[in-house]
Amino acid sequence: MSTVRARLASLPAVRRLLLIPLLALSTICLAACSSSSGSSDSTGSSGSTGSSGSTGSSGSTGTAAQSGTGGAPAVANATNLQVAPVISAGTPPAPTALVTKDLVVGTGATATSSSTVEVQYVGANYADGKVFDSSWSRGQAATFPLNGVIPGFAQGIVGMKVGGRRVIVIPSSLGYGAAGSPPAVAPNENLVFVVDLVAVQ
């Protein structure tokens, strides 16, 4: 298991989005097979979908307007899809539900929960805007199925149209939860992604 974790830690954070659920599932299976104590170590906590269905295809989600919570942080280069967006620090307190905001509304095919998407993205910590992963820095878009990533990332993309750019604020409960994804994502870290939807399969 330590070898798997070491290899996982060497991958870009968003690629770990696909592998974390598999690692959690294997951990649960090993625990269930090796012990009958039923300790249920809650490694699957990031699987809760909380505010599913609250992500509309334009504007912010209905859950974003909760009193006393911050919203989507400011984004430089917000509407220029030819350059990487720059995410500012969020305003505390961080939202406790998924927040989406369209910076550019696309006109192409719409992403669904079962889509495989090609995206350009920047991922940052909500608290300080520090980037932990970026397809822009690798010089190419990333492709993955939405049913294989953390719930908040998938829910935030559902409803987007190709050609669009969206800010997605993910509370830790819909991200990596109490475990985090070291070293890139700390435990209970709230995340911000700015995602450009390039293609839908």
JOHU-V458134 format. One record per pair of residues at least 6 apart in sequence whose ideal C-beta (glycine too) atoms are under 8 Angstrom apart, sorted by sequence separation. I is the first residue (numbers start at 0). J is the second residue. D is the distance in Angstrom with one decimal. If there is no record, write none. Layout:
i:I j:J d:D
i:I j:J d:D
//
This chain:
i:54 j:60 d:5.2
i:55 j:61 d:7.4
i:76 j:82 d:4.9
i:110 j:116 d:5.5
i:123 j:129 d:6.0
i:130 j:136 d:7.9
i:134 j:140 d:5.7
i:159 j:165 d:5.6
i:171 j:177 d:7.6
i:179 j:185 d:5.0
i:184 j:190 d:6.9
i:53 j:60 d:4.6
i:63 j:70 d:5.7
i:76 j:83 d:6.8
i:77 j:84 d:6.3
i:123 j:130 d:4.9
i:124 j:131 d:6.5
i:134 j:141 d:4.8
i:145 j:152 d:7.9
i:146 j:153 d:6.9
i:179 j:186 d:4.0
i:7 j:15 d:5.9
i:10 j:18 d:7.1
i:30 j:38 d:7.0
i:53 j:61 d:5.5
i:63 j:71 d:7.6
i:76 j:84 d:5.0
i:122 j:130 d:6.8
i:123 j:131 d:6.6
i:145 j:153 d:4.3
i:178 j:186 d:6.4
i:179 j:187 d:7.2
i:53 j:62 d:4.8
i:75 j:84 d:6.8
i:76 j:85 d:5.9
i:121 j:130 d:6.0
i:122 j:131 d:5.6
i:156 j:165 d:7.4
i:175 j:184 d:5.1
i:177 j:186 d:5.3
i:179 j:188 d:6.0
i:30 j:40 d:6.3
i:50 j:60 d:7.1
i:74 j:84 d:5.0
i:75 j:85 d:4.0
i:122 j:132 d:4.4
i:155 j:165 d:6.8
i:174 j:184 d:7.2
i:176 j:186 d:7.7
i:177 j:187 d:5.8
i:7 j:18 d:5.7
i:59 j:70 d:6.8
i:74 j:85 d:6.8
i:121 j:132 d:7.7
i:122 j:133 d:6.8
i:145 j:156 d:6.1
i:156 j:167 d:7.3
i:175 j:186 d:7.8
i:176 j:187 d:7.1
i:7 j:19 d:7.8
i:50 j:62 d:4.8
i:59 j:71 d:7.0
i:74 j:86 d:5.7
i:75 j:87 d:7.4
i:120 j:132 d:7.8
i:121 j:133 d:4.6
i:145 j:157 d:6.9
i:155 j:167 d:3.3
i:27 j:40 d:7.6
i:74 j:87 d:7.0
i:120 j:133 d:6.9
i:121 j:134 d:7.8
i:175 j:188 d:6.8
i:26 j:40 d:7.6
i:72 j:86 d:5.9
i:73 j:87 d:4.2
i:120 j:134 d:5.3
i:121 j:135 d:6.2
i:155 j:169 d:6.8
i:174 j:188 d:7.0
i:7 j:22 d:6.4
i:27 j:42 d:6.0
i:72 j:87 d:4.7
i:119 j:134 d:5.1
i:120 j:135 d:7.9
i:152 j:167 d:6.8
i:171 j:186 d:7.9
i:174 j:189 d:7.3
i:26 j:42 d:5.3
i:27 j:43 d:6.4
i:72 j:88 d:6.2
i:118 j:134 d:7.0
i:119 j:135 d:6.1
i:151 j:167 d:6.9
i:171 j:187 d:4.5
i:174 j:190 d:5.2
i:72 j:89 d:4.2
i:152 j:169 d:6.5
i:171 j:188 d:5.8
i:4 j:22 d:7.6
i:71 j:89 d:7.8
i:72 j:90 d:7.0
i:84 j:102 d:7.7
i:151 j:169 d:3.3
i:171 j:189 d:5.6
i:3 j:22 d:6.5
i:23 j:42 d:4.3
i:24 j:43 d:7.5
i:151 j:170 d:7.0
i:154 j:173 d:7.0
i:170 j:189 d:5.5
i:171 j:190 d:7.8
i:23 j:43 d:5.4
i:69 j:89 d:5.1
i:70 j:90 d:7.3
i:149 j:169 d:7.2
i:169 j:189 d:6.8
i:69 j:90 d:3.9
i:119 j:140 d:5.0
i:120 j:141 d:7.0
i:168 j:189 d:7.0
i:169 j:190 d:4.5
i:3 j:25 d:7.9
i:23 j:45 d:7.5
i:69 j:91 d:6.0
i:118 j:140 d:6.0
i:119 j:141 d:7.8
i:151 j:173 d:3.2
i:152 j:174 d:7.8
i:168 j:190 d:7.4
i:169 j:191 d:7.4
i:20 j:43 d:7.9
i:69 j:92 d:6.1
i:80 j:103 d:6.5
i:117 j:140 d:5.0
i:118 j:141 d:5.9
i:150 j:173 d:4.7
i:151 j:174 d:5.4
i:168 j:191 d:5.3
i:169 j:192 d:7.1
i:68 j:92 d:5.9
i:69 j:93 d:5.7
i:70 j:94 d:6.7
i:78 j:102 d:5.8
i:117 j:141 d:7.2
i:118 j:142 d:7.8
i:149 j:173 d:6.8
i:167 j:191 d:7.1
i:20 j:45 d:7.5
i:67 j:92 d:6.8
i:68 j:93 d:7.1
i:69 j:94 d:5.9
i:77 j:102 d:4.6
i:78 j:103 d:5.4
i:117 j:142 d:4.6
i:149 j:174 d:5.3
i:166 j:191 d:6.7
i:167 j:192 d:4.6
i:0 j:26 d:7.5
i:19 j:45 d:7.1
i:20 j:46 d:7.1
i:68 j:94 d:4.5
i:77 j:103 d:8.0
i:116 j:142 d:7.0
i:149 j:175 d:6.7
i:166 j:192 d:7.4
i:167 j:193 d:7.7
i:68 j:95 d:6.0
i:71 j:98 d:5.5
i:115 j:142 d:6.5
i:116 j:143 d:7.0
i:166 j:193 d:5.4
i:167 j:194 d:6.2
i:68 j:96 d:7.8
i:70 j:98 d:5.8
i:71 j:99 d:7.7
i:74 j:102 d:6.4
i:115 j:143 d:6.8
i:116 j:144 d:7.9
i:165 j:193 d:7.3
i:0 j:29 d:7.7
i:65 j:94 d:7.0
i:71 j:100 d:4.3
i:115 j:144 d:4.6
i:116 j:145 d:6.2
i:164 j:193 d:6.6
i:165 j:194 d:5.4
i:65 j:95 d:6.9
i:70 j:100 d:7.4
i:114 j:144 d:7.4
i:115 j:145 d:7.3
i:164 j:194 d:7.0
i:63 j:94 d:6.5
i:65 j:96 d:6.4
i:113 j:144 d:7.8
i:114 j:145 d:5.4
i:164 j:195 d:4.9
i:165 j:196 d:7.6
i:62 j:94 d:7.9
i:93 j:125 d:5.0
i:113 j:145 d:7.1
i:163 j:195 d:7.3
i:164 j:196 d:7.8
i:63 j:96 d:7.1
i:93 j:126 d:7.2
i:112 j:145 d:5.8
i:113 j:146 d:6.1
i:163 j:196 d:5.2
i:62 j:96 d:3.7
i:63 j:97 d:7.8
i:111 j:145 d:7.8
i:112 j:146 d:6.5
i:162 j:196 d:7.0
i:62 j:97 d:6.3
i:63 j:98 d:4.0
i:86 j:121 d:6.2
i:91 j:126 d:7.5
i:110 j:145 d:6.8
i:159 j:194 d:7.4
i:161 j:196 d:5.2
i:60 j:96 d:7.4
i:62 j:98 d:7.3
i:63 j:99 d:7.4
i:83 j:119 d:7.9
i:85 j:121 d:7.8
i:89 j:125 d:4.1
i:160 j:196 d:6.8
i:161 j:197 d:6.9
i:60 j:97 d:6.0
i:63 j:100 d:7.7
i:84 j:121 d:5.7
i:86 j:123 d:4.3
i:88 j:125 d:7.6
i:89 j:126 d:6.7
i:155 j:192 d:6.9
i:159 j:196 d:4.7
i:161 j:198 d:6.1
i:60 j:98 d:5.9
i:83 j:121 d:6.0
i:88 j:126 d:6.5
i:118 j:156 d:7.3
i:156 j:194 d:6.2
i:161 j:199 d:5.8
i:59 j:98 d:6.0
i:60 j:99 d:5.2
i:88 j:127 d:5.0
i:89 j:128 d:7.5
i:151 j:190 d:7.4
i:155 j:194 d:7.2
i:59 j:99 d:6.2
i:88 j:128 d:4.2
i:116 j:156 d:6.2
i:152 j:192 d:6.6
i:156 j:196 d:6.9
i:59 j:100 d:5.0
i:87 j:128 d:5.1
i:112 j:153 d:6.4
i:58 j:100 d:6.9
i:86 j:128 d:5.1
i:53 j:96 d:7.1
i:54 j:97 d:6.3
i:58 j:101 d:6.4
i:114 j:157 d:8.0
i:125 j:168 d:6.4
i:53 j:97 d:6.3
i:55 j:99 d:7.5
i:57 j:101 d:5.2
i:86 j:130 d:7.2
i:54 j:99 d:5.1
i:56 j:101 d:7.6
i:112 j:157 d:5.3
i:50 j:96 d:4.7
i:110 j:156 d:5.2
i:111 j:157 d:6.2
i:49 j:96 d:6.6
i:50 j:97 d:5.0
i:57 j:104 d:5.7
i:110 j:157 d:5.8
i:49 j:97 d:7.1
i:56 j:104 d:7.8
i:110 j:158 d:6.8
i:109 j:158 d:6.6
i:110 j:159 d:5.0
i:83 j:133 d:6.7
i:109 j:159 d:7.1
i:110 j:160 d:7.7
i:109 j:160 d:5.2
i:132 j:183 d:6.3
i:83 j:135 d:3.8
i:108 j:160 d:6.8
i:131 j:183 d:4.2
i:56 j:109 d:7.1
i:72 j:125 d:7.1
i:83 j:136 d:7.7
i:107 j:160 d:5.3
i:108 j:161 d:5.1
i:131 j:184 d:6.1
i:97 j:151 d:5.4
i:105 j:159 d:6.4
i:106 j:160 d:6.0
i:107 j:161 d:2.8
i:105 j:160 d:3.3
i:106 j:161 d:7.6
i:107 j:162 d:5.0
i:69 j:125 d:7.8
i:72 j:128 d:6.7
i:99 j:155 d:5.2
i:104 j:160 d:6.8
i:105 j:161 d:5.1
i:106 j:162 d:5.4
i:97 j:154 d:5.7
i:105 j:162 d:3.5
i:140 j:197 d:5.1
i:97 j:155 d:6.2
i:101 j:159 d:7.8
i:105 j:163 d:3.0
i:142 j:200 d:8.0
i:103 j:162 d:7.2
i:104 j:163 d:5.5
i:103 j:163 d:5.4
i:124 j:184 d:7.6
i:103 j:164 d:4.2
i:124 j:185 d:7.6
i:101 j:163 d:6.2
i:102 j:164 d:4.5
i:126 j:188 d:7.7
i:101 j:164 d:7.3
i:102 j:165 d:6.6
i:125 j:188 d:7.6
i:126 j:189 d:7.0
i:128 j:191 d:7.6
i:101 j:165 d:5.2
i:102 j:166 d:6.3
i:124 j:188 d:5.8
i:125 j:189 d:3.9
i:100 j:165 d:6.8
i:101 j:166 d:8.0
i:124 j:189 d:7.4
i:125 j:190 d:6.2
i:99 j:165 d:5.7
i:100 j:166 d:4.6
i:124 j:190 d:6.7
i:125 j:191 d:5.2
i:99 j:166 d:6.8
i:123 j:190 d:7.3
i:124 j:191 d:7.5
i:98 j:166 d:7.7
i:99 j:167 d:5.4
i:122 j:190 d:6.2
i:123 j:191 d:5.0
i:98 j:167 d:7.4
i:99 j:168 d:7.6
i:122 j:191 d:7.2
i:123 j:192 d:7.8
i:97 j:167 d:7.3
i:98 j:168 d:3.9
i:122 j:192 d:4.9
i:97 j:168 d:7.0
i:121 j:192 d:6.9
i:97 j:169 d:6.4
i:120 j:192 d:5.4
i:121 j:193 d:5.1
i:97 j:170 d:6.9
i:120 j:193 d:6.6
i:94 j:168 d:5.4
i:96 j:170 d:6.4
i:120 j:194 d:4.6
i:93 j:168 d:7.5
i:95 j:170 d:5.4
i:119 j:194 d:7.5
i:120 j:195 d:7.0
i:94 j:170 d:6.0
i:97 j:173 d:5.9
i:118 j:194 d:5.2
i:119 j:195 d:4.2
i:93 j:170 d:6.7
i:95 j:172 d:7.8
i:118 j:195 d:6.2
i:118 j:196 d:5.9
i:119 j:197 d:6.2
i:89 j:168 d:7.1
i:117 j:196 d:7.8
i:118 j:197 d:6.0
i:84 j:164 d:7.2
i:86 j:166 d:8.0
i:116 j:196 d:6.3
i:117 j:197 d:4.3
i:116 j:197 d:7.8
i:117 j:198 d:4.0
i:80 j:162 d:7.9
i:116 j:198 d:7.1
i:117 j:199 d:7.8
i:116 j:199 d:5.7
i:117 j:200 d:7.7
i:80 j:164 d:6.0
i:115 j:199 d:7.6
i:116 j:200 d:7.4
i:114 j:199 d:5.0
i:115 j:200 d:4.3
i:78 j:164 d:7.1
i:110 j:196 d:6.2
i:114 j:200 d:6.6
i:77 j:164 d:7.4
i:107 j:196 d:7.8
i:110 j:199 d:5.2
i:108 j:198 d:7.9
i:109 j:199 d:7.1
i:102 j:193 d:7.3
i:105 j:196 d:5.9
i:108 j:199 d:4.4
i:74 j:166 d:6.1
i:103 j:195 d:8.0
i:107 j:199 d:7.4
i:72 j:166 d:7.6
i:71 j:166 d:4.3
i:94 j:189 d:7.4
i:72 j:168 d:7.7
i:93 j:189 d:4.1
i:71 j:168 d:5.5
i:70 j:168 d:7.3
i:51 j:150 d:7.4
i:54 j:154 d:5.2
i:89 j:189 d:7.4
i:49 j:150 d:7.3
i:53 j:154 d:7.7
i:54 j:155 d:5.9
i:48 j:150 d:4.9
i:56 j:158 d:3.8
i:89 j:191 d:6.5
i:47 j:150 d:6.9
i:51 j:154 d:5.7
i:54 j:157 d:5.8
i:55 j:158 d:6.2
i:56 j:159 d:6.7
i:45 j:149 d:5.5
i:46 j:150 d:6.6
i:50 j:154 d:7.3
i:54 j:158 d:5.6
i:56 j:160 d:6.9
i:45 j:150 d:6.6
i:63 j:168 d:7.8
i:86 j:191 d:5.4
i:48 j:154 d:6.9
i:13 j:120 d:6.6
i:86 j:193 d:6.1
i:13 j:122 d:6.2
i:84 j:193 d:4.2
i:12 j:122 d:6.2
i:80 j:195 d:5.7
i:12 j:131 d:5.2
i:13 j:132 d:4.9
i:72 j:191 d:6.0
i:74 j:193 d:5.8
i:12 j:132 d:3.7
i:71 j:191 d:7.3
i:11 j:132 d:5.3
i:13 j:134 d:7.2
i:49 j:170 d:7.8
i:49 j:172 d:6.0
i:50 j:173 d:7.6
i:49 j:173 d:5.6
i:47 j:172 d:6.4
i:48 j:173 d:7.3
i:11 j:137 d:7.0
i:17 j:143 d:5.6
i:47 j:173 d:7.3
i:14 j:141 d:7.3
i:16 j:143 d:7.3
i:17 j:144 d:7.9
i:20 j:147 d:6.9
i:45 j:172 d:7.8
i:13 j:141 d:6.1
i:44 j:172 d:7.4
i:45 j:173 d:7.2
i:14 j:143 d:7.8
i:20 j:149 d:7.8
i:45 j:174 d:6.4
i:13 j:143 d:7.9
i:17 j:147 d:4.8
i:19 j:149 d:7.0
i:45 j:175 d:5.9
i:16 j:147 d:7.7
i:17 j:148 d:6.1
i:45 j:176 d:4.7
i:16 j:148 d:4.1
i:44 j:176 d:4.3
i:16 j:149 d:5.3
i:44 j:177 d:6.6
i:45 j:178 d:7.8
i:44 j:178 d:7.6
i:13 j:148 d:8.0
i:16 j:152 d:6.0
i:41 j:177 d:7.9
i:42 j:178 d:6.7
i:19 j:175 d:6.9
i:19 j:180 d:6.4
i:15 j:180 d:5.6
i:12 j:180 d:6.3
i:15 j:183 d:7.7
i:12 j:183 d:4.1
i:12 j:184 d:6.4
i:8 j:181 d:6.9
i:8 j:182 d:6.9
//
